[in-house]
Amino acid sequence: MLKSALDYRDYNLGVYGIDLPMIKPWTSTPAVIDVVLGLFDSTTGVAQSPTPASAAEQRSREPNTQLPELAAILFVCIQERLDWLGRYAWL
């Protein structure tokens, strides 16, 4: 859901004349960042759990394939939050 929202926003920035950082971006609220971080931590725990499978099979498990996208979304949310906070740094 977050990826879709971020992609839609990026695609339509010029169409709607949106200036970044946004005034109240819901995609970078502390609650959203906490949820994405929790998903990343949980997925990391599952991916690192020992299994009797071979090393090649373990690397191809589904949680391992989800980690890069979760990390990317987490970084985008945090960067958006930092940009929003930086907007008011001069006050």
C-alpha positions as CSV (number, residue, x, y, z in Angstrom):
1,M,0.0,0.0,0.0
2,L,2.8,2.4,0.9
3,K,4.6,1.7,-2.3
4,S,1.5,2.4,-4.4
5,A,0.9,5.7,-2.6
6,L,4.5,6.8,-3.0
7,D,4.5,5.8,-6.7
8,Y,1.2,7.6,-7.3
9,R,2.5,10.7,-5.6
10,D,5.8,10.6,-7.6
11,Y,3.9,10.1,-10.9
12,N,1.5,13.0,-10.2
13,L,3.8,15.6,-8.7
14,G,3.8,17.7,-11.8
15,V,0.1,17.2,-12.6
16,Y,-1.1,18.6,-9.3
17,G,1.7,21.0,-8.7
18,I,2.8,19.5,-5.5
19,D,5.8,21.1,-3.8
20,L,7.9,18.8,-1.6
21,P,8.1,18.3,1.2
22,M,4.4,17.9,1.7
23,I,2.6,19.7,4.5
24,K,1.2,16.7,6.3
25,P,2.5,13.5,4.6
26,W,0.7,10.5,6.1
27,T,3.3,8.2,4.6
28,S,6.0,9.4,7.0
29,T,4.1,9.8,10.3
30,P,5.9,8.2,13.3
31,A,3.2,5.5,13.4
32,V,3.7,4.5,9.8
33,I,7.5,4.4,10.2
34,D,7.1,2.3,13.3
35,V,4.9,-0.2,11.5
36,V,7.3,-0.5,8.5
37,L,10.2,-0.9,10.9
38,G,8.3,-3.6,12.8
39,L,7.6,-5.4,9.5
40,F,11.3,-5.2,8.6
41,D,12.4,-6.5,12.0
42,S,9.9,-9.3,11.9
43,T,10.9,-10.3,8.4
44,T,14.6,-10.2,9.3
45,G,13.9,-12.5,12.3
46,V,12.1,-15.0,10.1
47,A,14.7,-14.8,7.4
48,Q,17.5,-15.4,9.9
49,S,15.8,-18.2,11.7
50,P,17.7,-21.5,11.4
51,T,16.0,-24.1,9.1
52,P,17.2,-27.5,8.0
53,A,17.1,-26.4,4.4
54,S,20.2,-26.0,2.3
55,A,21.9,-22.6,2.1
56,A,20.7,-22.0,-1.5
57,E,17.2,-22.9,-0.6
58,Q,17.2,-20.7,2.5
59,R,18.4,-17.7,0.5
60,S,15.5,-18.0,-1.9
61,R,12.8,-18.2,0.9
62,E,10.1,-15.6,0.5
63,P,11.1,-13.4,3.6
64,N,14.5,-13.0,2.1
65,T,13.1,-11.6,-1.1
66,Q,10.9,-9.1,0.8
67,L,13.7,-7.5,2.7
68,P,15.1,-5.2,0.0
69,E,11.7,-3.7,-0.8
70,L,10.8,-3.3,2.9
71,A,14.2,-1.6,3.5
72,A,13.6,0.7,0.5
73,I,10.2,1.7,1.7
74,L,11.5,2.3,5.2
75,F,14.2,4.6,3.9
76,V,11.8,6.5,1.7
77,C,9.4,7.1,4.7
78,I,12.3,8.2,7.0
79,Q,13.7,10.5,4.3
80,E,10.3,12.0,3.7
81,R,10.0,12.6,7.5
82,L,13.5,14.2,7.6
83,D,12.6,16.5,4.7
84,W,9.4,17.5,6.4
85,L,11.2,18.2,9.7
86,G,13.9,20.1,7.8
87,R,11.3,22.3,6.3
88,Y,10.8,23.9,9.7
89,A,14.4,23.9,10.8
90,W,14.7,27.6,10.3
91,L,11.9,28.5,12.7
